[in-house]
Amino acid sequence: MKLYSISVLHKGISRVRVLKAVHDLSSFGYFQRSSVQEFMTFTSKIVVERNQPRVRASVQEQEYTFHVMCREDSLACVIISDAEYPSRVAFTIINKILEEFASAVSPSTWPTLQENSADYRGLEGYLSRYQTPSEADPMMKIQKDLDETKVIMHSTIESMLQRGEKLDDLVAKSDDLSAQSKTFYKTARKTNSCCVIQ
């Protein structure tokens, strides 16, 4: 999962202008980076231009996903990620960025700002911090922790099953199992051990 770009844009009457943008193009070749950045900026402007206020959209273009949201006040944000990056996380980040940007940069200046000249430094932090989606989404972090717990538990059971002789000893000594359960276990072990395919 990878974030490539975050842009804050203003959807003016005649055109869309990038107010602030940051990019992580380290995964591209040195000579490709300027072309890739131009492509990302161009496509970001198009998706903002075509998007309606208060509508969240994720637009796929080649191997990139453009997550976009425009507000009623014409402020918009676009996050460009790979296809694996979760949209819910991208839109959580977009909401935070739009709120912060609107507080930090006066709305009266948005229509007159030059391209990429807004005095807002928060985008760099978002781009680096949220390369790992679970940092932005507590639900995703909980799910990741549960998945790790499941793997650890599975690994423990697997390692226990590989020690057949010790498990047999535990079953034989157990007071929790009835004589019938112990007999069933021994019979099942014998039945399964004779059928090993090599």
C-alpha positions, 0 to 999 in steps of 0.5 A: 500500500502506497500513497503517492500524492496529496493535493489541496485544490480550489475549484474556481469558476473558470479553472481548478487551481492546486493550492498545495501539493506534496508527492512521494515519487521515490518509487519511480526512476529519476528521469520519470518523476517530473512526468509522473508528477505532471500526470498526477497534477493534471489528472487531479485537476480533472477529477476535481473539475468533474466531481460534485460538492459533498461527493466522495469518489475513488477514480481508477486510472491505470495502477493509481486510485484518485480519492477526491472530495470537494466541499461546498466552499469549492475547497477540494482534496485529492489523494493518489494511492495504489489500488490496495490503499483502503478508500475509507482511510483515504477519505478519513485523511481528506476530511482532516486535511480539508478542516486543517487547511480551511483553518490555516489558510483564509478562504478569501485568499483561495481564488487568488493564490498562485499554483502550489503557493499556499502557506500550509505545511501539514501535507508532508506530515500526512504523506509520510505518516499515513503510508501505513493506513492503520495509523489513520484508521483505528478500526483498521489498526484493531483488525490488524492486531486481531489478524496478528493474534490469529496468526500467533494462535494458529502458529501455537496450535500448529507447533503443538500438533507437531509434537504428537508424542507429548500431546498423547502424554497430555491426553493420557494424564488428563482428568478432564477427558473421560475414558471414552474420549481418551479411547476415541483419541487413541483410535483416531491417532492410530487410524490417521497414522496408518494412512500417511501418503508419501 
